[in-house]
Amino acid sequence: MLFENADLADGRTRDVRVDGERITAVEPALAPDDGERVVDAADRLLLPGMIDVHVHFRQPGFPHKETWATGSRAAAAGGVTTVVDQPNTDPPTTDGAAVDAKAEFAAASLVDYGINGGVTESWDPDSLLDRPLFALGEVFLADSTGEMGIEAPLFEAALGHAAAEGVTVTVHAEDATLFDESVRPGGANERHDADAWSAFRTAEAEAAAVEQACAVADDHDVDLHVAHTSTPEGIDTAAAAGATCEVTPHHLLLSREDLDELGTYGRMNPPLRSEARREAVFERVVDGTVDVVATDHAPHTRTEKDADVWTAPSGVPGVETALPLLLDLARRGDVSYERVRDLTAANPADVFDLPRKGRVEPGADADLVLVDPEASREIRAKDRHSKCGWTPFEGVEGVFPELTLVRGSVAYERNGDDERFGDTVGENVRSA
């Protein structure tokens, strides 16, 4: 395949040749080869595919919420070419056998993938770390979906194992001792409004847990990545300690002010924060303090979400809308295209040591996304591909891919309202 006159994120216009699974040339002008598919990419933006280092594709255990087939279709349609699945499935991926079982489900993926290993009281670090893990984590310092929260001694022991194997650790950083129990049912300030969850899981709980996790990681000389930071305090603490961190689109673009409209569909862990904190998080995404944007794609059904704030599950879908939302921000001048490329592709590849991913250059995997940067569309749940069938960004503008390649194969292609998906081509990026 040859892309002619494509605009790259850094402002250059280049022809880009794909041969097999790799990019073989990026030049000002390339002559088409016989039999080569030529794509007229004039006035189009050609980006490296997004590496979403935080998804929950729910298999095994919860296929009514999502499957590897439906989740990866949503990923491909949103320009995501690599996903990393977290351990809180059923069974959780806390030993080698569970990783092997999840890998059988992941074989249905349209996009490349990694599998993270989890930590619980009953984990088996020897067999777990014998598998080709993407990272150890998401290690939960407070309970979330799956109730995998662990205490400080086990976290320290887990980092010792990670240090011995040279494995990066991803942490869900919230200190449950700083949650406001008074707003829970039976508490002195009991609440049932949609904002009660944000009041309960306090911003202070995140900053304290990030500080604690960074200190333990420093003691063990472990590379630490902080998942879904939702506060400027948490981001700054991670940056000061030399850890990397990610921000989700929902923490970047939504705040507690949106909860009247979202209701329990806006419940997630960590929760939405104040508008002032959201704005401060946005500033850190733009200025380079934040390393990665990842989705924490965590789908639940409408039936599950239509419940009291204390019983509804936490999590929102996002793998299909993250890159389109960021590209629309770039279209409007709120962030540069280069910054979008770095947050979604180049930086995740660097943080997690994926030398062939995240760049449009010769020798890199041909994980590519072609978009018309001026063709924004309203996000509608009816047009999305996640099995859960809803989005917290209903009606918001996004710039969606026209073409998504995974290692040179067409994973998704759209022409107007007509779209098609390619064949299953996903591989484990740690064992390919």
SULJOZI-V589589 format. One record per run of one state. SS is the DSSP state (H for helix, E for strand, C for the rest). FROM is the first residue (numbers start at 1). TO is the last residue. Records with the same first field share a line. If there is no record, write none. Layout:
SS->FROM-TO, FROM-TO
This chain:
C->1-1, 8-12, 20-21, 28-37, 41-44, 49-49, 57-67, 78-79, 86-95, 107-111, 116-116, 118-124, 129-135, 141-151, 166-168, 173-175, 179-180, 184-195, 201-202, 221-223, 227-231, 242-243, 248-248, 254-255, 267-274, 288-291, 294-296, 299-301, 306-315, 317-321, 332-336, 352-364, 366-367, 372-375, 379-380, 384-396, 400-402, 407-408, 416-417, 422-427, 429-432
E->2-7, 13-19, 22-27, 38-40, 45-48, 50-56, 80-85, 112-115, 117-117, 136-140, 169-172, 224-226, 244-247, 292-293, 297-298, 316-316, 365-365, 368-371, 376-378, 397-399, 403-406, 409-415, 418-421, 428-428
H->68-77, 96-106, 125-128, 152-165, 176-178, 181-183, 196-200, 203-220, 232-241, 249-253, 256-266, 275-287, 302-305, 322-331, 337-351, 381-383
